[in-house]
Amino acid sequence: MAVHGFFLHDHARSRVYRWGEDGIAGISDDKQRICFSIALWNGNDPILKERLFGLTGPQGNHGEDCKELYYYLDNTPTHSYMKHLYKYPQAAYPYLDLLQINANRRKKDLNTN
């Protein structure tokens, strides 16, 4: 199940959140008793998008590796104002393609995904 202490994306999407940063633009209170994050769906994926897609060490050749771009643009300490940019593709997200491409890479190949 867990690979080097991390859950595969396939397993993580079926488990509850334990830390505020688990989800897309995740936030929590100072004791992490309340965690909040958004879920998205583009109408083409078989699952709701709740977490960024990443690869664990054995799945790729560069260790744990997030395959998406996201930006925390602005935030106040109280979270009374937050600005985050995440561009979710409107086509189906290429989960299997990213797994297959990275499984075929060698250690000396550059990470270009």
C-alpha positions as CSV (number, residue, x, y, z in Angstrom):
1,M,0.0,0.0,0.0
2,A,2.4,2.7,1.2
3,V,5.6,3.1,-0.8
4,H,8.4,4.6,1.2
5,G,5.9,6.1,3.7
6,F,3.8,7.7,0.9
7,F,0.5,6.6,-0.6
8,L,0.1,6.1,-4.3
9,H,-2.3,8.7,-5.8
10,D,-4.7,5.8,-6.5
11,H,-4.8,5.0,-2.8
12,A,-4.6,8.6,-1.5
13,R,-7.8,9.6,-3.3
14,S,-9.7,6.9,-1.3
15,R,-8.5,8.0,2.1
16,V,-9.4,10.8,4.4
17,Y,-7.4,13.9,4.7
18,R,-5.0,14.0,7.7
19,W,-3.1,17.1,7.0
20,G,-4.2,20.5,5.6
21,E,-1.8,20.4,2.7
22,D,-3.1,17.1,1.3
23,G,-5.6,18.7,-1.0
24,I,-5.5,21.3,-3.8
25,A,-5.1,24.7,-2.1
26,G,-5.6,22.9,1.3
27,I,-5.8,25.0,4.5
28,S,-6.3,24.1,8.1
29,D,-6.6,25.7,11.5
30,D,-3.4,26.0,13.7
31,K,-4.0,22.6,15.3
32,Q,-5.1,20.9,12.1
33,R,-8.4,19.9,13.6
34,I,-10.3,21.3,10.7
35,C,-8.9,20.8,7.2
36,F,-10.5,22.2,4.0
37,S,-9.7,21.8,0.4
38,I,-11.5,22.0,-3.0
39,A,-12.5,19.2,-5.3
40,L,-12.8,19.7,-9.0
41,W,-14.2,17.7,-11.9
42,N,-13.7,18.4,-15.6
43,G,-16.5,16.0,-16.6
44,N,-14.0,13.7,-18.4
45,D,-12.1,12.1,-15.5
46,P,-13.4,9.0,-13.7
47,I,-12.7,10.6,-10.3
48,L,-13.1,13.9,-8.6
49,K,-9.8,15.9,-8.6
50,E,-9.0,16.3,-4.9
51,R,-5.2,16.0,-4.8
52,L,-2.3,16.9,-7.1
53,F,-1.1,13.9,-9.1
54,G,2.4,12.8,-8.2
55,L,4.6,9.8,-8.5
56,T,6.3,8.0,-5.6
57,G,9.9,7.0,-5.7
58,P,9.5,3.6,-7.3
59,Q,7.0,4.9,-9.9
60,G,9.4,7.4,-11.4
61,N,13.2,8.0,-11.4
62,H,13.3,11.3,-9.5
63,G,11.7,10.4,-6.2
64,E,8.3,11.8,-5.3
65,D,7.4,14.1,-8.1
66,C,4.3,16.2,-8.6
67,K,3.3,16.3,-12.3
68,E,1.1,19.5,-12.1
69,L,1.7,23.2,-11.9
70,Y,0.0,25.2,-9.2
71,Y,0.8,28.5,-7.5
72,Y,0.0,30.1,-4.2
73,L,-0.2,33.7,-5.3
74,D,-1.2,35.5,-2.1
75,N,-2.5,34.7,1.4
76,T,-3.0,36.4,4.8
77,P,-2.1,34.6,8.0
78,T,-5.8,34.3,9.0
79,H,-6.8,33.0,5.5
80,S,-9.2,36.0,5.3
81,Y,-7.8,36.5,1.8
82,M,-6.3,33.7,-0.4
83,K,-5.3,33.6,-4.0
84,H,-4.3,30.3,-5.7
85,L,-3.9,29.4,-9.3
86,Y,-4.4,25.8,-10.5
87,K,-5.1,25.0,-14.2
88,Y,-7.1,21.8,-14.5
89,P,-7.2,20.4,-18.0
90,Q,-10.6,20.2,-19.6
91,A,-9.7,16.9,-21.4
92,A,-9.2,13.7,-19.3
93,Y,-6.1,14.0,-17.1
94,P,-3.3,11.7,-18.5
95,Y,-2.8,9.6,-15.3
96,L,-1.8,6.4,-17.1
97,D,0.4,8.1,-19.7
98,L,2.5,9.8,-16.9
99,L,2.9,6.5,-15.1
100,Q,4.0,4.6,-18.2
101,I,6.3,7.3,-19.5
102,N,8.0,7.6,-16.1
103,A,8.3,3.8,-15.6
104,N,10.3,3.6,-18.8
105,R,12.8,6.4,-17.9
106,R,16.3,5.7,-16.8
107,K,18.0,7.5,-13.9
108,K,20.0,9.8,-16.3
109,D,16.9,10.9,-18.2
110,L,15.8,14.5,-17.6
111,N,12.5,15.1,-15.9
112,T,10.6,16.9,-18.7
113,N,6.9,16.1,-17.7
